[in-house]
Amino acid sequence: MKYAVTLLCVLGFWAGPAMAGGILPYSAGQFAALKRDPGEVVVDVHATWCSTCTAQQAALKTLLDSDRHRKVTVLVVDFDAQKDVMSKFNVSQRGTLIVFKRGVEKARSTGMTAAGPIGSLLDTGL
């Protein structure tokens, strides 16, 4: 039984990056793993108190439910707590979305809240 649990844990870790999609908290390890994956990654600089950020997340959730964008992974950076990450990505404002494909930045936008334009932004990484 012990070996079966270990095997399942190893397989779950190994398959993790290939099973991209959804909205997750940002971590350097997750970003590094997803850079090797052929899927698209969006870094979302978010503040819980920001109405623009809330509207962006609602649009992103709608878009991620669509067939076209269901494999997109959104990594949420906490604007108030992860200043080091914001510096790494050269971001100074909340409500910033950065689209990556295999670790290469394809596009970025700040303050965009409508699903149509955000969908077009996501399309740059497909």
N, C-alpha and C positions, 0 to 999 in steps of 0.2 A: 504494500500500500504506500509506503514511504517513497518508493521509486516512482510510482504512478503520479503522486502529487508533485514530485520534483520534475518529472517529465512534462506535466501539464504547465507548471510554472515556466519552464524553459521555453516550451512551445508558445505560450502566451506572450512572453517577452520577445521572442523572435518574430512572431507574427504582428506585433504591435504596430510598427511603422507602416506595414503594408495595408493595415486596416484603417487607413486614414479617413478622416471625415468627422465633422462635429466641432463643437466649441469647447476648448480646454484651457486651463490656466497655463500661462507661459512658464516654461522652464528651459534652461540652456540645454539640458539633456534631450528633452523632447524636440526642441528645434533642430539640434544636431542630427537626431535620428530621422526626422522628417526631411532634412536636406538631402538625404540619400535616397529618399522615396521619390518616384516619378510624379507624385501628386502635388497639388498646389497647396501652399501654406500662406495664410494671411495673418500678419501680426496686427493685433487690434489694441491700440493704447486707449485704455478705458478707465473712467472714474465713475464710481457708483452714484455720485451726486450730480453727474453731468447729464442734462436732458438730451443733448446731441448724441452722447454715447449710448444712452438708452434707446433712442430711435434707431441708431446704427445697428445695435444688437437685435432689435426686432426685425429689421430688414434682412440682416444676415441669417437669422433663424428661418425666415420665410424662404430665402434663396437656397439655403442648405437642404431644405425639404424637397427642392426640385431635382429632377433627374440630372439636369445639366451641372449642378453644383454640389451634388450630394457627397462627392469625394473630397471636397475642399475642407481643409482643417484650419480652424481659426484658433490662434494662440493669443489669449488675452493677457496683456501687460497691465498691471495695476499702476495707474498714473501716480498715485500717492506713495506707493511703497517700493516701486522698482525703478528708481531713477537711474541706476547703473545700466539697466536694460535699455531705457530710453536713450541714454548717451551712446550706447553701442549702436543703435539704429539711427542716431542723429535726429531724434524726435524731441521737440520741446512743447508740443501741444497735445492735449487730450483730444480724442475723436479722430486720431490718425489711423488710417488703414494702410498697410504695406503688403503688397502681393509679391510672393516669391515662387519661383519654379526651380527646383533642384538647388536651392540656396542662393539663386541669383535674383536680385530685385528686378521686378518687371514694371511695377507702377506703385504710386502712392497718392493718397488724397487725405485732406483734413477737412472735417466738418460736413462731409457728404452724408445725407440721411435717407434719401429716397431709394427704394429698392431697385428701380430701373438703372440709375447711374452707378449704384454699387454693383449691380449685376454686370454692367459693362466693365467696371474696374476688375471684377473677378475674372472676366473673360480674357484679360491680358495674360493670365497665367495658365490658361487651358492649353 
